[in-house]
């Protein structure tokens, strides 16, 4: 069978979870991917990505697959390995291909993959934060905090859309309030470069809370970002609530910067594992105010829809869409 007919593996590899599916082309141009089987794995429970894929394949009732695509944060090298700061183990496409006997196995940036799932994004909308219901076709930003912070830009062209993968999470964090400046100074005391994702991610919320506690001469007692979020949402800890408020304000300012830097017109989709959990808090936070607070460019930003979406299977569907579309372009790796 051709690539358009044969089922293949598509996986979304994050620092905490691996989402993996058996997929095939659907024949529907509006929604080109059919997910035949889907499963989510906890990274820490497996010694490597190869073992996760092997376990998934073993549950396919003898169905043979010889091709696959994975979406992952990180920077791909020519030898098929991946530079990443968030995965608990090394990733090598060649090792996975050899171990599983795949004929072809390719890699795409995780948020580039989500951008390739644009046909599915509105269906998984959770909340509209600001802007009109619709916008003209134009560059569209997909961004979200999870284990790190990912971002990609979907760009329409006369020959079909292209997707720009970015390492926006590694850009330097900028601040806009005196408190944020004090927190950044606190974090700079421990490292020479504070990237965006050092504050805007799950671990980033931990860093913000620890820095805020340090400013007040106390220490953080929380072992996870989920614990901070829970304490903030139930009102049991004012410091946790303040930390989450700073997180949302910084996110709004950063997303506004990205919109201007990338010339976004078609819309902004906020994905990632954290935001759907705090959607009520996010809506009441300074996110929108900070997003729009860009001087004379406020009017331009007011014309951009900003929507919160569930990440769910979007990474898997996006990796599959990218693969079915030819799996080419910058950053693509094959073995």
Secondary structure, 3 states (H helix, E strand, C coil): CCCCCCCEEEEEECCCEEEEEEEEECCCCCCCEEEEEEEEEEHHHCCCHHHHHHHHHHCCCCCCCCEEEEEECCEECCCCEEECCCCCCCCEHHHHHHHHCCCEEEEEEHHHHHHHCHHHHHHHEEEEEECCCCCCCCCEEEEEECCCEEEEEEECCCCCCEEEECCHHHCECCCCCHHHHHHHHHHHCCCCCCEHHHCCCHHHHHHHHHHHHHHCCCCCCCCCHHHHHHHHHCCCCHHHHHHHHHHHHHHHHHHHHHHHHCCCCCEEEEECCCHHHHHHHHHHCCHHHHHHCCHHHHHHHCCCCEEEECCCCHHHHHHHHHHHCCCCCCCCEEC
